[in-house]
Amino acid sequence: MAQTRIKRDDQVLVISGKDKGKRGTVVRVLKDEGRVVVEGVNMVTRHIKPRPGVAQTGIVLGEAPLSLSNVMLIDPETGKAGRTGQRVLEDGTKVRVVKSGKRS
């Protein structure tokens, strides 16, 4: 089971693929597969046969999973994307931080 630094309801930026540059909210994280589903990104068309218990049938548009390596977390304070890391606070709790690309 892979550890992921992206969680549900995080804002992410797609950094490669056909939807490069798009931003969206993580709907689902598939930990075992190393993939995420992002709202409004990587849309695919599926043809669903009518069956009992299936509400929507016919041609349905929906999101497909993306690889975790193709998305970057967006810092909610600055709005910039970056790599993620952890910082230990004075009280001993760990928090996720977004590392900026620029060094000062």
N, C-alpha and C positions, 0 to 999 in steps of 0.2 A: 504494500500500500504506500503510495507516494504522498509526501507532505506537500501541501500547497500553500502559497502565500497569498493567494487570491481567495476571497470569501464571497458568499452571496450578498447581493445589494451593494457591492463595491462598484465604483465608476472605473472603467478601463478604457484604454486606447488600443486599437488594433494596429500592430506595427508591421504586419506583412500579410500578403495574400490579396485577394480581389477587393476586400473591404478595407484596405490600408488607409489609415487616417480617420476612420470612423470611431466615435465614442459611444459607449452604451453602458447599461447596468447589467451586472452578472445576475442571471436568472437561476442558474444551477451550476454546481461544480461536480464533475464526475472524477472523483479522486483516483479511483483505480485505473482509469484510462488516461489520466493526465489531460483532461479536456474541460472546457467551460462552455456554457451556452450564454450568449450575450444578446440582450433584447435588441431587435431590429438589425442584427448583423448576421451575415452568412445565411441569408434567406434561401430556402430550397422549396421546390414544388413537389408535393406528394399526392399520389392518386390513391384515395381510400375507398375501398368497397363498402357498400351498405351492409352492415351486420347488426344484429341485436346488441344494444348497449353502447353503440358508437353514435355520439351525438352529431358530429359533423362528417359528412361524406362528400365524395366527389373530389375535385381538385382543391387541395388545401395548401396554403402558403405558411411556412413555419421556419423557425431558426434551427440550424444544425450546429453541432458542437464544433468548437475551435480548439486547437492545441494551446495549452497553457503558455508555450513559448512564443506564441503569436500575439499575446496581449501584455500590456504594461499597466500597472496600477496608477491611477491619477490621484495626486495629493489633493484632498478636499479643501485645504487652506489656500494653496497657490493655484490650483487648476492645471499644474504641469505634471506630465507623466515621468516616471523614473523607476529605477530598480527598487526593490523592497529590502528592508533590513529590520533588525530588532534593536531596541534600546531598552536597557534596564533602568527603571526610575529609582529614586532614592528609597521608596518604600518597598522595593524588591519586585514590583510587577513589571512584566515585559509588555512593550507596546510596539506595534508595527510602525515603521517610519519609511517615507519615500525618499530615496537618495537622489539628490539633484545631479544632473550630468556635468555641471560646471564646478570647478574647484576654485576656492578663493585663497 
